[in-house]
Amino acid sequence: MTASLEQLRRCHFAVDLGAARTRVYVKGAGLVVDQPSAAAVNTRTGALIAVGELAEQMTGRTPHYIRVVRPVSGGTVVDIEMAQRMLRHLLGDKMRRGLRRKPILRAAACTPHDADPLAQRAAIETLVGLGARRVELVDTLIAAAVGCGLPVEQPEATMIMVCGAAATQVAVLSLGAIVTAERIPVGGEAVDQAIVQHLRHEHELMLPSQSVRPLQLALSGNGLTPQGPASTEIHGRDVATGLARSVQVDTAAVRDAIQTPLTSILDGIGKVLRSCPPDLVADLADRGIMMVGGSALLPGLDQMLRQATGMPVHIAERPDVCAVQGLGAMLEGRIEPLALDPLGS
């Protein structure tokens, strides 16, 4: 862990800046922000028009002078100034005034595993712009493991898989630290893209970016498994004529289309297990893999992992907010470090 539990207990708020959603946890108030990481900007004046849900709804529906930007990409802040403006609006004046009253405002932030110094610096700069005097960085994998209640600080193996929008991170944890980890640049967006490409090639149908997720939700549960519905109706734009059209899509074909991005996730899991000590792998055979992150709810993903690895696969209760809840648990002091008993006591 980058920061110690003692340092985290002194922090006043925690931020999880994800490629898809931004979440803020304030000590004593709980989760206060859970909104899409999007901002709509007027390119003529530079004014911020909307942030969060409203900006997300504007995607693809704006006049030419309004641009919807995403200041976070792959868990890394790519536009610090815009990320600061977005966070200020999401927090609101009342919450910001409350935080500014702290004599030395301390913040915590999640960073992806193996984030380079530049990415870490960008996360720190973003929170310093909000008034934080000190910023502690925590690995997303550890924060998510704590948030879904895994016994991270015990001398036993736990395997966690954080399924993000832009990347998937897999790690084996023991004694509060990462034993071995792998970051795979395939996430929910890659699966969305695979579905869009499939519909374009097979049905000559252009699907709006915001319709992919409802399609997946329609197929969720056992939707993309052989037991699910055989076909589903989808509305989109005809590639040739440009007119609106609806088609019946075979779910088996969609299932095949998303196999390619999901196979690389399986390769990453295999790589982590191969580089893991045998004693820890034996622990994992019983305990299995815990899936967290917004893309953990991709239909049929957990069943595919079960079949491919032969290990139990569990999805956390609220997979999308596990990382920020883990940060919150550390801030509130709910996590006890492993106490070593002195000999003879």
N, C-alpha and C positions, 0 to 999 in steps of 0.2 A: 504494500500500500504506500502511495506517495506521501500521504500525510498520516500522522499518528492519531489515535483516537482522542488523545488529550487535546491536540490542536483542533480537531474537528468539533469537540464539545464547546469550544470558545466561539465557534462561528454563529452568526445570526441568521443567515439564510443560505440556501443551496440552490444551484441552477443546473438543470440537465438540458443542454442545448443539443437537440437532435436534428437530423436532416429533415425529418417529417414534423416533429412537434417539439415545442419548448415547454418545460415544466419548471415551476419555481416553488420551493418549499421554504416557508418562513417559520423560524423557531417559535413555538407557542401558538401559531395560527394554523399550521399544517400546510397542505397543498393549496396554494392560492391561485396558481396559473397553470392551465393545461390547454394550450392552444397550438394550432399549426404554426410552423416557423415560416411565416410568409408576411410580406409587407407590400402594399400597393403605393407606388410613388408617381406623382405628377412630374413628368420629365421636363415640362416647360418651366415650372417654378421650383422644383425640388421638394415640394411639400409632401408630407406623408398623409395619404388619404385614408388608409385602413390598415389594420394589422390583424393577425390571427384568423379566426373563422371567416370574417367578412372578406379579408384579402384572398383567402383560399377560394371562396365562392366566385371571386372576380376572375380567377385564372381562365384565360381563353375567351373572356367575355367583355374585354375592355376596349375603349377607343384607342387609337394609335398613340396618344400622348400619355396614357396611363400604363405603367409597367409593373407587373407583379414580380418582385424579386425574392429570392431565398438566400438570406445571409449566411446560412449554415449548409455545408455540403459534406456528406460522409462523416458527420460528427465533428467536423472542424469548422471554425468560424472563418469564412472567406471574405466577409465584408464587415470589419469591426464597427465602423461608424453606424451602418444600418442595423447591425445586431443590437447596438446600444439603444438606438432610437426605438426599435421594436420592443425591447425589454422595458424601457421607460413607459411606453404606452400600455403594455400588457399589465405592468404592476399597478399603474394608476397613481395619482397624486397622493392620495391618503396613505397608501402603503409605503410609498417612497419617503414621505415626511416622517413616518414612524421609524423607518430604518435610519434616516439621516440623524435622528436624535441620539443614536449610539455614539459614545465618545470615540471608540475605534471600531469602525464597522468591518467585520470579518465575513468572508464569503467562502463557500466551497463549490467546486464545479466538477462535473464528470468529464473525463477525457478518454478517448478510445484507447485500447491496448496498443502499445508501440507507437503512440502519437509522437511525432518528431518535435524537437524543441520549438520550432516555429508555430506548430499547432497549439502547443501548451502556452506559448507566449500570447497567442491570439485570444485564447480563453481568459487568461489573466487580464489582458488589456481591456477586454469587453466589460469585465466586472469592475475593474478599477474606474472605468468611465461612469459607472453607476454610483461611485462614491466609496467602494470598498478599499480599505487601507491595506488589507492583507487577504490573499486568495490561496486557499488550500486546494490542491488537485487530487482527485481520487480516481483510480481506474474504474471504468464503467463495469467491468466484469465483477469486481469485488462489491461495488455498490449494489449491483443487481442481485448478486448472491445473498447479500444481507437482507435486501428488500423482500425476497421471496422466502425468507426464513430458513435458508440452508445453514447447517452448523459449520460456518466458515472457519471459526477459530479452533476447531477440534482437530486432533491429529488423525483425520480420516479423509478419504478422497471425496470430493463433490465435483461433478461435471456440470458446467453451465454453458448454455448457448444463447447468446444475445442476438436476436434476429432484428436487425435495424432496417431502415429503408434503403440505405446505400451499401451496407456491409453487414456481414455476419461474423461474430466473434465467438470462438469456442475455447474453453479453458478448463483445466483441472486445477482445483484449489485444495490446499491443505494448510493448516496452521496459519490461517489468515493471509496467505500469500499465494501467488500464482506459481504452480509447479511447471506447467507447460501450456502454451496458448498459441492460437493461430487466428489470423484475421483474414477472412475471405471477402474479396470485393464484390460480393453478390448479395443482394437483399431484396426487399419487397418490390423496389422499383424495377429490378431486372426481371422479376416474374411478371409484373404489369406489362413491361415492354414485350416480353415473349408472347403474351396473350394478344396484345395489339397487333404485332407482326403476323401472328397466325391468322387473325380475322382479316387482315389486309390481303394476305396471299391466298387464303382458301376461299374467302367469301367476298373479296373485293369490297370490304366494308371498313370505313375509317371510324374508329371509336374515339369519342372525346376522352381526354385524359381522366376526367372526373368520373367516368362511367365504369372504369375498370374495377375499382374497389367494390361498388355495388354488385357487379357481376360476380366477384369472388365471394361476397357475402351471400348471394343467392345460391351459390354452390357450396357454402360452408356446411359444417357438420360432416355428413358423408357425401357431400356434393361431388367432390373430385375423386371419390373412391368408386370402385366398380359397383358398390351397392347403391350409389346415388342415382338421381334422375338421368335418363338417357339423353335428354336434350333440353335446352332452355332458349327462350326468345330474347334477342338483343336488338336494340335500335341504334342506328348509326347513320353515317353518310356514305352514299355510294361513291366509290373512287372515280368511276367513269363519268357519271351524270352530275354528281354533286348534290343529288336530291336525297331526302330522308328515306331510309329503307329499313325494314326489320327482317331478320333472318332467324331460322331455327339452327342453333349451334349444337353440334354433337359434343357432349361433355368428355367422352373418351378421347376425342382429338385434342381438346384443350388440355386434358391431363398429360397427353404425350408432349404437347408444346412446352409445358413448364418443367419437363423432366431435365432438360439440358442445364438451366441455371441451378436446379436443386442438386444435380449430380456433383457439382463442384463443392457444395456444402458437405456432401458425404465424404469427398476426398479430404477436406479439411479435418473432419472428425477422425478419419483414419490416421492422418498424419499426427494429430495430437495424441491418440492412443498409442501409436508406435513409439513416440518419444517419451512416454510416461513410464515410471518405474513399475515393475510387475506387481508389487504389493498394492499399489494404488489402483491398478487396473482390476485387481480381484475385488476391491471395495466397490468399484463402479458396476461390476456385473450384477450386484444386488440392488444398488441404489439407482443406477441409470442416469439419464440425462434430464436436466431441468431446462425447459425452454422459456425464455422471457423475451420481451421486446414486442413491438406492435405487429411485426411480421410473423410472430410465433403462431398467430391465429390463421395463417394461410391454410386453406382447406386441404386436408389430406397430408400435410407435411409431417405431422407427428407419426402417422401410420407408416409413411414411407421410411422414416428413420428407424422405426421399430423393426420393420422387415429387413432393412439393410444391415443394421448393427446387431440385431438379436438382443438388444438391451432394453430395459423398461424406459419409456419416454414419458415425461410428465410436463404439462403446461401449467405455469404458475397461475394463481387465482386471478390476479389482475396483471397480466404480463406486461402491458404497456407502461405502467407506472412503477415497476419494481425498482429501477435504478434510483429514481428520485426519492422513493419511500425508504430505500436503503440509506441514502444520504441523510434523510430526515431522522432515521433511527440513530445514526451516529451523532447527529447534532444534539438530539435530545438526551443522549447518554444511555440509550437502552441496550447498547452492545457492550458486554463485559469482556475485557481482554482475558486470555487464558492465564490463570494464576498458577505459578509453579509452587508446589508444596515443598518447603525445605525438608531435607532428610531428617528423620527422627521426630517429626512433629506428630 
